[in-house]
Amino acid sequence: MSFGPIYIAGPERSGTSLIYALLASHPNIAMTRRTNMWTHFFNQYGDISRPKNFERCLSMMMRYKRLLLLKPDPDRIRSEFWQGEQTYARLFALLEEHYAEQVGKPRWGDKSLNTERYADAIFAAFPEARILHMVRDPRDRYSSALTRWKVSRGGVGAGSAIWLSSIKLAQQNQEEYPDQYKIIRYETLVNQPEETMREICAFIGEEYTPAIFSMDGAKTFRDEGGNSSYGQHEPGRISNKSIGRFRQVLSKRQIAFMQSMAGREMEAFGYILDNIHLSPFEQSLYYLLDVPINLARMAAWLLREAYLDQIGRPVPSYRIVAGPDAIKAGA
């Protein structure tokens, strides 16, 4: 039975917040949300066994608003870090362990977007870890993002690339780590919540309990009616009403493009392709405008991600607490 950390992976608008709320309500699991430690800090400050590098990293972590929500104690982190293995993974684990201690739970987990990128490093550091990768129909995922944010940078081209990139990593990671990596369809979770959560609990080595559906461990998520792009739900309710909403949000040409790019992968995950009929005029616009523009947007997104993989993804400036005394804010 595994008692290692639990990570939730997947791109935005894939149902990661829902599975977070359910697991956070398990009596044995303390879940953090959106810490993005692997994304923003892993290997970003050089060798942190060197005190100067460690202090630079810790200082930024204590200025990062989303980590300050965990009420970290920098002096305790500093003291314990130098008593053991001096790696990024252990530094991240210290913050998680301290939070789990605060809420009185023996095991910790984290829900951060795109954790699938770091599966190799996570399993190397935590051999008993489990990663749950949320997958959602790419048409619904993109339409949810479009509805939520009103604007989607890169349009349906980037939306297709985001989903395909995540799916590729999901398949690769599950193949390499079959006993540690589990893919979960959002649609299966919301349509069969109890059955799905029983499977998940068995996978992570925890006893299933109906208490998870209280969502008491994620009261803000629960009481605000969830994280749907289409309006609030009744508090604590798991709804399947967002399934298929893409038909009310996306144009036929947008759906056609996404299906043409990701159709094989969609069908592999059980997503049925719509039969799209375009008029001669719509076909002209689709092939002359939509296809070349969105292919260019897919390529631009992939190039941008490759560049960020090389230079890193620092904490956005708007999520940093200003001021020289910011490191004391979490103490």
MARTIDO-723285 format. One line per field, with one value per residue: residue number from 1; residue in three letters; chain; x, y, z of N, C-alpha, C in turn. Coordinates in steps of 0.1 Angstrom, whole numbers. Each point is the difference from the previous one (the first is absolute). Layout:
<lumdos>
i	(NUM	...)
aa	(ALA	...)
ch	(A	...)
neast	(X	...)
nnorth	(Y	...)
nup	(Z	...)
caeast	(X	...)
canorth	(Y	...)
caup	(Z	...)
ceast	(X	...)
cnorth	(Y	...)
cup	(Z	...)
</lumdos>
This chain:
<lumdos>
i	(1	2	3	4	5	6	7	8	9	10	11	12	13	14	15	16	17	18	19	20	21	22	23	24	25	26	27	28	29	30	31	32	33	34	35	36	37	38	39	40	41	42	43	44	45	46	47	48	49	50	51	52	53	54	55	56	57	58	59	60	61	62	63	64	65	66	67	68	69	70	71	72	73	74	75	76	77	78	79	80	81	82	83	84	85	86	87	88	89	90	91	92	93	94	95	96	97	98	99	100	101	102	103	104	105	106	107	108	109	110	111	112	113	114	115	116	117	118	119	120	121	122	123	124	125	126	127	128	129	130	131	132	133	134	135	136	137	138	139	140	141	142	143	144	145	146	147	148	149	150	151	152	153	154	155	156	157	158	159	160	161	162	163	164	165	166	167	168	169	170	171	172	173	174	175	176	177	178	179	180	181	182	183	184	185	186	187	188	189	190	191	192	193	194	195	196	197	198	199	200	201	202	203	204	205	206	207	208	209	210	211	212	213	214	215	216	217	218	219	220	221	222	223	224	225	226	227	228	229	230	231	232	233	234	235	236	237	238	239	240	241	242	243	244	245	246	247	248	249	250	251	252	253	254	255	256	257	258	259	260	261	262	263	264	265	266	267	268	269	270	271	272	273	274	275	276	277	278	279	280	281	282	283	284	285	286	287	288	289	290	291	292	293	294	295	296	297	298	299	300	301	302	303	304	305	306	307	308	309	310	311	312	313	314	315	316	317	318	319	320	321	322	323	324	325	326	327	328	329	330	331)
aa	(MET	SER	PHE	GLY	PRO	ILE	TYR	ILE	ALA	GLY	PRO	GLU	ARG	SER	GLY	THR	SER	LEU	ILE	TYR	ALA	LEU	LEU	ALA	SER	HIS	PRO	ASN	ILE	ALA	MET	THR	ARG	ARG	THR	ASN	MET	TRP	THR	HIS	PHE	PHE	ASN	GLN	TYR	GLY	ASP	ILE	SER	ARG	PRO	LYS	ASN	PHE	GLU	ARG	CYS	LEU	SER	MET	MET	MET	ARG	TYR	LYS	ARG	LEU	LEU	LEU	LEU	LYS	PRO	ASP	PRO	ASP	ARG	ILE	ARG	SER	GLU	PHE	TRP	GLN	GLY	GLU	GLN	THR	TYR	ALA	ARG	LEU	PHE	ALA	LEU	LEU	GLU	GLU	HIS	TYR	ALA	GLU	GLN	VAL	GLY	LYS	PRO	ARG	TRP	GLY	ASP	LYS	SER	LEU	ASN	THR	GLU	ARG	TYR	ALA	ASP	ALA	ILE	PHE	ALA	ALA	PHE	PRO	GLU	ALA	ARG	ILE	LEU	HIS	MET	VAL	ARG	ASP	PRO	ARG	ASP	ARG	TYR	SER	SER	ALA	LEU	THR	ARG	TRP	LYS	VAL	SER	ARG	GLY	GLY	VAL	GLY	ALA	GLY	SER	ALA	ILE	TRP	LEU	SER	SER	ILE	LYS	LEU	ALA	GLN	GLN	ASN	GLN	GLU	GLU	TYR	PRO	ASP	GLN	TYR	LYS	ILE	ILE	ARG	TYR	GLU	THR	LEU	VAL	ASN	GLN	PRO	GLU	GLU	THR	MET	ARG	GLU	ILE	CYS	ALA	PHE	ILE	GLY	GLU	GLU	TYR	THR	PRO	ALA	ILE	PHE	SER	MET	ASP	GLY	ALA	LYS	THR	PHE	ARG	ASP	GLU	GLY	GLY	ASN	SER	SER	TYR	GLY	GLN	HIS	GLU	PRO	GLY	ARG	ILE	SER	ASN	LYS	SER	ILE	GLY	ARG	PHE	ARG	GLN	VAL	LEU	SER	LYS	ARG	GLN	ILE	ALA	PHE	MET	GLN	SER	MET	ALA	GLY	ARG	GLU	MET	GLU	ALA	PHE	GLY	TYR	ILE	LEU	ASP	ASN	ILE	HIS	LEU	SER	PRO	PHE	GLU	GLN	SER	LEU	TYR	TYR	LEU	LEU	ASP	VAL	PRO	ILE	ASN	LEU	ALA	ARG	MET	ALA	ALA	TRP	LEU	LEU	ARG	GLU	ALA	TYR	LEU	ASP	GLN	ILE	GLY	ARG	PRO	VAL	PRO	SER	TYR	ARG	ILE	VAL	ALA	GLY	PRO	ASP	ALA	ILE	LYS	ALA	GLY	ALA)
ch	(A	A	A	A	A	A	A	A	A	A	A	A	A	A	A	A	A	A	A	A	A	A	A	A	A	A	A	A	A	A	A	A	A	A	A	A	A	A	A	A	A	A	A	A	A	A	A	A	A	A	A	A	A	A	A	A	A	A	A	A	A	A	A	A	A	A	A	A	A	A	A	A	A	A	A	A	A	A	A	A	A	A	A	A	A	A	A	A	A	A	A	A	A	A	A	A	A	A	A	A	A	A	A	A	A	A	A	A	A	A	A	A	A	A	A	A	A	A	A	A	A	A	A	A	A	A	A	A	A	A	A	A	A	A	A	A	A	A	A	A	A	A	A	A	A	A	A	A	A	A	A	A	A	A	A	A	A	A	A	A	A	A	A	A	A	A	A	A	A	A	A	A	A	A	A	A	A	A	A	A	A	A	A	A	A	A	A	A	A	A	A	A	A	A	A	A	A	A	A	A	A	A	A	A	A	A	A	A	A	A	A	A	A	A	A	A	A	A	A	A	A	A	A	A	A	A	A	A	A	A	A	A	A	A	A	A	A	A	A	A	A	A	A	A	A	A	A	A	A	A	A	A	A	A	A	A	A	A	A	A	A	A	A	A	A	A	A	A	A	A	A	A	A	A	A	A	A	A	A	A	A	A	A	A	A	A	A	A	A	A	A	A	A	A	A	A	A	A	A	A	A	A	A	A	A	A	A	A	A	A	A	A	A	A	A	A	A	A	A	A	A	A	A	A	A	A	A	A	A	A	A)
neast	(8	-4	10	4	5	-11	2	-6	-1	3	-5	0	-10	7	-5	12	-7	-8	10	5	-12	-2	12	-1	-11	11	-4	6	-7	11	-9	11	-2	4	7	-1	4	-4	-10	-2	4	-4	12	-8	6	3	12	-11	9	1	4	8	1	2	8	6	1	4	8	1	3	7	2	-1	-9	1	13	-2	-9	12	3	9	9	6	0	-12	-4	6	-5	-12	1	8	-10	-4	-6	9	-13	-3	0	11	5	-5	6	10	-2	-1	11	5	-5	4	11	-1	-4	11	7	0	-8	9	-7	1	-8	9	-3	-1	-4	-7	4	-3	-7	9	1	-14	0	9	-7	-12	7	-6	3	-11	-2	-10	-1	-5	-9	-3	-12	9	-12	-3	12	1	-12	4	12	-5	-9	9	9	-11	13	3	12	1	-12	-8	9	2	-13	2	10	-7	-12	5	6	-10	-7	9	2	-13	-1	9	-6	-12	6	7	-10	-3	8	4	-4	-10	-6	-6	-10	-1	-4	9	8	-5	1	11	-3	-10	-4	1	-6	-8	0	-2	-9	-4	0	-5	-7	-11	-6	-10	-4	-13	8	7	-12	4	11	0	9	-10	-2	11	6	-3	3	10	-5	12	6	-13	3	-9	6	-4	5	-9	3	12	-8	0	3	-8	-5	13	-4	8	3	10	-11	-1	13	3	6	-7	5	-2	-12	-2	6	-6	-11	3	3	-10	-6	11	6	-9	0	13	-4	-7	5	-13	5	-3	-12	10	-10	9	-6	-2	-7	-6	-1	-4	-7	-5	0	-5	-9	-10	2	4	-10	-8	5	0	-12	-3	6	-7	-10	3	3	-10	-6	5	-3	-12	0	6	-7	-10	-9	6	0	-13	3	-12	7	8	2	-2	12	10	-11	-3	13	-3	-7	7	8)
nnorth	(-12	10	7	-1	11	8	-1	11	-6	7	4	13	2	-9	7	7	11	-7	-6	12	6	-11	0	13	-6	-7	-7	-7	8	7	7	3	13	-2	-8	-8	-8	-11	7	7	-11	-11	-2	10	-6	-9	-3	-5	-9	10	4	6	-11	-7	10	0	-13	-2	10	-5	-12	7	3	-13	8	-9	1	13	-5	-7	13	0	-7	11	4	-5	5	12	-1	-4	10	7	-6	2	-8	6	-3	4	-12	-1	10	-5	-12	8	9	-10	-5	12	2	-12	4	11	-8	-6	-1	-14	3	4	9	1	11	-2	10	-9	-6	-4	13	-2	-9	1	13	0	-9	7	11	-4	-10	4	10	7	-1	8	-4	12	-6	10	-2	1	-3	-8	-6	0	-5	-9	-2	-2	-7	-7	0	-3	-1	-7	3	3	4	-6	7	10	1	-3	9	8	-4	1	11	4	-3	6	9	1	-2	9	8	-2	0	10	5	-11	-2	10	-3	8	-3	11	-6	13	-4	-9	9	9	-10	-4	10	-8	-5	12	6	-10	1	13	-2	-10	8	9	-11	6	-2	-5	13	-1	2	-5	-5	1	-2	-5	-7	4	6	7	-11	-6	10	2	-12	-4	-5	-1	0	-8	6	5	-10	-8	7	-5	6	-12	8	-6	11	1	-13	2	9	-7	-7	5	-3	-11	6	-3	12	6	-5	3	11	2	-4	8	8	-2	-2	-4	10	8	-6	1	12	-5	11	2	-1	13	-3	7	8	3	12	1	10	-7	-9	10	5	-12	-4	11	0	-8	-9	9	8	-10	-4	13	1	-11	4	12	-7	-9	10	7	-11	-3	13	0	-11	9	11	-9	-2	12	3	1	12	-2	-11	11	-3	13	5	6	3	-3	-4	11	2	-11	7)
nup	(0	-8	6	-13	-5	-1	-13	-3	-12	-10	-12	-1	8	7	10	-1	0	-8	-7	-1	-2	-8	-6	0	-3	-4	11	-10	-9	1	-7	-7	-3	-12	6	-10	11	-6	-3	11	6	-5	5	6	10	-10	5	5	-2	-9	11	-8	-7	11	5	-12	-1	12	-2	-12	5	9	-12	-2	-4	-9	3	0	-9	-1	2	-9	7	-6	13	2	-11	3	13	-4	-9	9	6	-13	-10	-7	-3	-12	-3	8	-6	-12	3	4	-10	-8	5	0	-12	-3	6	-7	-10	6	-11	-2	-10	-9	-7	-13	-3	-10	-8	-10	11	-10	-1	13	-7	-9	1	-1	-9	-6	4	-5	2	11	-8	-1	-14	2	-12	1	-7	-9	-6	-10	-6	10	0	-14	-1	10	-5	-12	6	7	-10	-8	2	-11	6	-12	5	-9	-7	9	0	-13	-2	8	-6	-12	4	7	-10	-8	9	1	-13	-2	9	-4	-12	4	5	-5	10	-6	-12	3	-11	2	-6	-2	-12	2	4	-9	-9	5	8	5	-12	-5	10	-1	-14	2	9	-7	-11	8	3	-2	12	-8	0	2	10	-10	-1	13	-5	12	-7	-7	12	-4	-5	11	9	-9	2	4	-11	-2	-13	3	10	12	6	3	11	-4	-10	-5	-10	-9	4	3	0	-11	10	-6	-2	12	0	-6	-10	-11	-4	12	1	-12	3	11	-6	-10	10	8	-12	-4	6	-5	-11	1	3	-11	-6	-1	-13	-1	-6	-5	-3	-9	-1	-13	5	9	-9	-8	9	2	-12	-3	10	4	-10	-9	4	2	-11	-5	5	-5	-12	1	4	-9	-8	5	0	-12	-3	5	-7	-9	0	2	10	0	13	-4	-5	-6	1	-1	12	-1	0	6	7	-13	2	7	-11	-3	8)
caeast	(-8	8	-4	7	-8	-9	0	-11	6	-9	-1	-12	-14	-1	-5	10	-5	-9	7	7	-9	-4	11	3	-10	3	6	14	7	1	3	2	-5	7	13	8	14	8	0	7	12	8	12	1	9	12	2	-4	9	8	-8	-5	-11	-11	-7	-7	-12	-9	-5	-10	-12	-7	-7	-10	-13	-7	6	-2	-12	3	5	13	9	12	10	-1	4	14	7	-2	6	14	1	-3	4	-1	-5	-13	-11	-1	-5	-14	-6	-1	-12	-12	-1	-3	-14	-7	1	-9	-13	-2	-2	13	5	-3	-1	0	-6	5	-1	11	10	5	14	11	-3	13	6	-8	1	14	1	-10	-3	-13	-10	-11	-4	-13	0	-14	-2	-13	-2	7	-9	-6	11	3	-12	0	10	-5	-11	5	10	-6	9	9	12	4	-12	-3	13	7	-9	2	14	1	-5	8	13	-3	-4	12	7	-8	2	14	3	-7	7	12	-3	-14	-5	1	-6	-13	-7	-15	-9	-9	-14	-2	-1	-13	-11	1	9	4	8	13	7	4	12	11	5	7	13	9	2	-8	-13	-10	-10	-10	3	6	-10	-4	10	4	14	2	-12	-2	-4	-13	-10	-2	-6	9	8	-5	0	-14	-9	2	-9	-4	13	3	-6	8	-10	5	-7	9	4	-6	-3	8	-8	-6	10	9	-6	2	14	9	-1	6	15	5	-2	10	13	0	-11	5	2	-13	-7	7	-5	-14	-7	-7	2	-12	0	-1	-3	3	-5	12	6	7	11	10	6	7	13	8	4	1	10	13	2	0	12	10	-2	5	15	5	-2	10	13	0	2	14	9	-2	6	14	3	-8	-12	0	-13	-4	2	-12	-2	11	-2	11	6	12	-3	-10	3	-5	-14	-6	4)
canorth	(12	13	12	11	11	-1	12	1	6	3	14	7	-3	-14	-6	-2	6	-9	-11	6	2	-13	-5	8	-3	-13	2	-2	7	15	4	14	3	10	4	1	1	-6	9	13	0	-11	3	14	8	-7	-10	7	-4	12	9	12	-4	-4	12	7	-8	1	14	2	-8	8	12	-5	1	-12	-7	7	-5	-12	5	-6	5	-1	-4	-15	-6	1	-9	-14	-3	-3	-12	-12	1	14	0	7	-9	0	14	0	-9	6	8	-9	-7	10	3	-12	0	11	-4	-12	-12	-6	-1	12	0	14	2	11	-3	-4	-7	-11	3	-3	-13	-7	6	-3	-14	-2	5	-7	-13	-5	10	-3	11	-1	9	2	1	4	2	12	10	5	7	13	9	5	11	12	6	5	11	9	0	-11	3	-11	-6	-14	-6	-3	-9	-14	-4	-2	-13	-11	-1	-7	-14	-8	-2	-9	-13	-4	-2	-12	-12	-1	-2	-5	-2	13	11	-4	10	0	9	9	-5	-12	5	7	-9	-11	5	-10	-11	5	3	-13	-4	10	-3	-13	3	8	-7	5	-5	9	4	10	13	8	7	12	11	8	4	11	7	11	-6	-6	10	9	-7	-6	8	-1	12	2	4	-8	-12	-1	-3	-14	-9	-4	2	-4	8	6	-9	3	14	6	2	13	10	0	0	-13	0	-3	-15	-7	1	-8	-14	-4	-1	-9	-10	-14	-1	2	-13	-9	2	-2	12	-2	11	6	1	14	3	14	5	3	13	-3	-8	9	7	-10	-4	12	8	-7	-10	5	8	-8	-8	9	2	-13	0	11	-4	-10	7	7	-10	-5	11	0	-12	2	11	0	7	7	5	13	11	3	-10	2	10	10	5	-8	-8	-9	-13	-2	0	-13	-5)
caup	(0	-2	8	-5	-3	-11	-9	-10	-12	-11	-3	7	-4	-3	12	11	13	5	7	11	11	5	8	11	10	6	13	1	-10	0	-14	-3	-13	-8	5	-12	4	-10	-12	2	8	-3	-8	-4	8	0	10	13	11	3	8	-7	-9	8	5	-11	-3	11	0	-10	4	11	-6	-10	7	1	10	13	5	8	12	2	10	-7	9	1	-13	-2	9	-4	-13	1	7	-8	-14	-4	-14	-2	3	14	4	-3	9	13	1	0	13	10	-2	4	15	4	-1	8	-9	-1	-14	-7	-14	-6	-12	-8	-14	-8	8	-9	-6	10	5	2	12	12	4	5	14	9	-7	4	-3	-9	-7	-6	-12	-4	-15	-3	-14	-3	-5	12	7	-6	1	14	2	-8	7	12	-1	-10	-11	1	-8	-10	-6	0	-3	12	8	-4	4	15	4	-6	7	12	-3	-3	13	7	-5	3	14	4	-5	7	15	0	13	7	-8	-4	-8	5	-9	7	-3	8	14	3	-2	9	10	11	-5	-4	12	6	-7	3	14	-1	-7	9	12	11	1	-5	9	-6	6	-10	-8	7	-5	12	-1	-10	2	-9	-12	2	3	-11	-11	-9	-8	-13	-9	-5	12	12	3	14	8	2	-10	-12	-11	-13	-10	-9	-10	-13	-1	-10	-12	2	2	-11	-14	-7	-6	11	3	-11	0	12	-3	-10	6	12	-1	4	15	6	-1	9	14	1	-3	-13	-8	-6	-15	-3	-14	-3	-13	-9	4	13	-4	-6	11	8	-6	-4	12	13	1	1	12	12	-1	5	15	6	0	9	14	2	0	12	11	-1	5	15	6	1	9	12	1	13	6	-6	9	7	11	10	11	-1	13	5	11	-4	5	14	-1	2	13)
ceast	(9	-5	9	-9	-9	0	-12	6	-11	0	-12	-13	-2	-6	9	-5	-11	6	8	-10	-4	12	3	-10	1	7	15	9	-1	4	2	-4	7	13	10	15	9	1	9	13	9	12	2	11	14	0	-4	7	10	-9	-5	-11	-13	-8	-7	-14	-10	-6	-11	-13	-8	-6	-11	-14	-7	7	-2	-14	1	5	14	8	14	12	0	4	15	8	-1	6	14	3	-1	5	-3	-4	-13	-12	-2	-5	-15	-8	-1	-12	-13	-2	-4	-15	-9	-1	-10	-15	-3	-2	14	7	-3	0	-1	-7	5	-1	12	11	5	13	11	-1	14	7	-7	2	15	2	-9	-4	-14	-11	-10	-4	-13	-2	-15	0	-14	-1	6	-9	-7	10	3	-12	-2	10	-5	-11	5	8	-4	10	10	12	3	-12	0	13	8	-8	2	14	1	-5	8	13	-3	-4	12	8	-8	3	15	3	-7	6	13	-2	-14	-6	0	-7	-14	-7	-15	-7	-9	-14	-3	-2	-13	-12	0	9	4	9	14	9	5	13	12	5	8	14	10	3	-7	-14	-10	-10	-9	2	6	-10	-6	8	3	14	2	-13	-3	-5	-15	-11	-2	-6	9	8	-4	0	-15	-10	2	-10	-5	12	2	-5	10	-10	7	-6	10	5	-8	-4	8	-9	-8	10	9	-7	3	14	10	0	6	15	5	-1	10	14	1	-9	5	2	-14	-7	7	-5	-15	-8	-5	1	-14	2	-3	-3	2	-5	12	7	8	13	12	7	8	14	9	5	2	12	14	3	1	12	12	0	5	15	6	-1	11	14	1	2	14	10	-1	6	15	3	-7	-12	-1	-14	-4	1	-12	-3	11	-3	12	6	11	-4	-10	3	-6	-15	-6	4	-11)
cnorth	(12	10	12	12	-3	12	-1	8	3	15	7	-4	-15	-8	-3	5	-9	-12	4	1	-13	-6	8	-3	-14	2	-2	9	15	4	15	2	12	5	2	0	-7	9	12	-1	-12	4	14	8	-7	-11	6	-7	11	10	13	-3	-4	12	8	-7	2	14	2	-9	7	13	-4	-2	-14	-9	6	-4	-12	4	-7	7	-1	-4	-16	-7	0	-10	-14	-4	-4	-13	-13	3	14	1	8	-9	0	14	1	-8	6	9	-8	-7	9	3	-12	-1	11	-5	-14	-12	-6	0	12	-2	14	-1	12	-4	-5	-8	-12	2	-5	-14	-8	5	-3	-15	-3	4	-7	-13	-5	10	-6	13	-3	10	2	3	4	2	13	11	7	8	14	10	5	11	13	7	6	13	10	1	-12	3	-12	-7	-15	-8	-3	-9	-14	-4	-3	-14	-11	-2	-7	-14	-9	-3	-10	-15	-5	-3	-13	-12	-2	-3	-6	-2	13	12	-4	11	-1	10	8	-5	-12	4	6	-9	-12	3	-10	-11	5	3	-13	-5	8	-3	-13	3	7	-7	5	-6	9	4	10	14	9	9	12	12	9	4	11	9	11	-4	-5	11	10	-7	-6	9	0	13	4	3	-10	-12	1	-5	-15	-10	-3	0	-5	10	7	-9	3	15	7	3	14	11	1	0	-14	-1	-3	-15	-8	0	-9	-15	-5	-1	-11	-12	-14	-1	1	-14	-11	1	0	12	-2	13	4	-1	14	2	15	3	2	13	-3	-9	8	8	-9	-3	12	8	-8	-9	6	9	-8	-10	8	3	-13	0	10	-5	-11	6	7	-10	-5	10	0	-12	2	11	0	8	7	4	13	11	4	-9	1	11	9	3	-9	-9	-11	-14	-3	-2	-13	-6	2)
cup	(0	10	-4	-4	-12	-8	-9	-12	-10	-3	6	-7	-3	12	11	13	7	8	12	12	6	9	12	12	5	13	1	-9	1	-14	-1	-15	-7	6	-11	3	-11	-12	2	8	-3	-9	-4	7	2	11	14	12	4	7	-7	-10	8	5	-10	-3	12	1	-10	4	11	-5	-10	7	2	10	14	6	9	14	4	10	-6	9	2	-13	-1	9	-4	-13	1	8	-8	-14	-5	-14	-1	5	15	6	-2	11	14	1	0	14	11	-1	5	15	6	0	6	-9	-2	-14	-8	-15	-6	-13	-7	-15	-6	7	-8	-6	9	6	3	13	13	4	4	14	9	-7	4	-4	-10	-7	-7	-11	-5	-15	-2	-15	-4	-4	12	9	-5	1	14	2	-7	8	13	-1	-11	-12	2	-9	-9	-6	0	-4	12	9	-4	4	15	3	-6	8	14	-1	-3	12	8	-4	2	14	5	-5	8	15	2	14	9	-7	-5	-8	4	-10	9	-1	8	15	4	-2	9	12	10	-5	-4	12	8	-7	3	14	0	-6	9	13	12	0	-5	12	-6	5	-11	-7	8	-5	12	-1	-10	1	-9	-14	1	1	-11	-12	-10	-9	-15	-7	-3	12	11	1	15	8	2	-10	-11	-11	-13	-11	-9	-11	-13	-2	-11	-12	1	0	-13	-13	-6	-5	11	4	-11	1	12	-3	-10	6	10	-1	4	15	7	0	9	15	1	-4	-15	-8	-6	-15	-4	-15	-2	-14	-9	4	13	-3	-5	12	9	-6	-4	13	12	1	0	12	12	0	5	15	7	1	9	14	3	1	13	12	0	6	15	7	2	10	13	0	14	5	-7	10	9	12	10	10	-1	14	5	12	-3	5	14	-1	4	14	10)
</lumdos>
